[in-house]
């Protein structure tokens, strides 16, 4: 664990984004997580992604529940409001905040403990509502903050640090999201920044609920032989089926691709995702096929990563509710309120 | 009630629980036409505008600037200077992380002072007093119908009873006043364990001997008969004889 804060100096040659901000402007407080924790790598990817998108920090809202992963919202973008809520209850806070102001960018950081046990109910309904947010499940197979009990994502036959074996079937956040109607479903690895950063960017810009299941090894409690979420196991058995690149609206695609090699996906704000299939059998736009593909590979001991499924045409929560273009918290009271005349009209229905 | 609750929640920056009961929520009731005051404006509480935030040297989320127990808050999307982190762990009055015992206690003490202030902001009880009786009755919520019918019956028998319908917790000073100005007080509640009575003894200095419980907890709405019979039983044979 670090004990010394990084000095607040800035190298004159540090690259700036469109806002004139450097990566350091997207940093937060010093992390108190273990040295080598996967979550700190994810945080670094988030910082990189935010900087690359040139988002104003105050336009971002950081939400989290309880757990080591939920602590990380303090470790990036200190210029953004952050809300660390109670265990498993981040989605409801995100839904309410988003309902009040749809124009901000919401990022919810959670873990396999927070999302797949106590928070499973809220997780499911946020997906169904297609709340416009980026949801990160930093997945290490254990309850890290409480010292290493199995979480619901632990694979059958895996052993805890003390040698206890897990016999219960795992919940796979991606398979769960596929059956719940998720519109942007991805899996990645904290150690693969090249894959993760564009996924975070595309997820933030996706109009709807974007979920990334990020394998993020717990060095202290689940990085041993017998774990299927250790650094070693992940590097050996997790393979990309679809690589996603995020292209901002104003950027031209400079690389050339052979025909049929990439699938471009147009996004709501004019940006694009370029999906490159590493496995030609993979179809990230077909929900049932994606589900079967994941299960089939799993039987062979392979875990699929990348952009597993995407649909840019599903209405999000505000589309379904038919809200105004102006964020609700900026609609003047006089316009919001039907007044005594409106009440009288409603009561007449019951006369 | 919902309107008042939201206003209080934003003024006090604290959750407000609105308590109703199944009888009110699920059954049909006759009531006067609902009215709305077009002059009403919501109280959004102490929220800083963009100009106010930018004018500050630094924003501190939990600082009690006005000494009323309530700090200012900022909304996301307005200014990076207003950003703060609502943390799940201990924080100091500046909104920063702390494990320092003194700093932590400062925050808890401010919350206590805010709760004391809430006593002056929450709804006062509704008191129907004759001014002549030394017998009072305390209740909450939908038992009002049964209570008033019982009071009517008892008044016709020469036993007028003053009535306080408590509308909020923490108790306002009118609650203490009513308890002090009556010698015998019936606490009528739909609760097996007399929790309202317990709350009165914990939160006020009313002598326990003044309070007499009338408990109704068979699952059905209260009746006036139950109240009348309990009052008559308690007030003793002397009173009954006088009524005969």
Interface residues (C-beta under 8 A of the other chain):
Chain A: X29 X56 X57 X58 X59 X61 X62 X66 X70 X73 X74 X78 X79 X80 X81 X82 X83 X84 X85 X86 X97 X101 X103 X104 X329 X333 X339 X340 X343 X347
Chain B: X33 X34 X35 X36 X37 X38 X41 X42 X74 X75 X76 X77 X78 X79 X80 X82 X83 X84 X85 X86 X87 X88 X89 X97
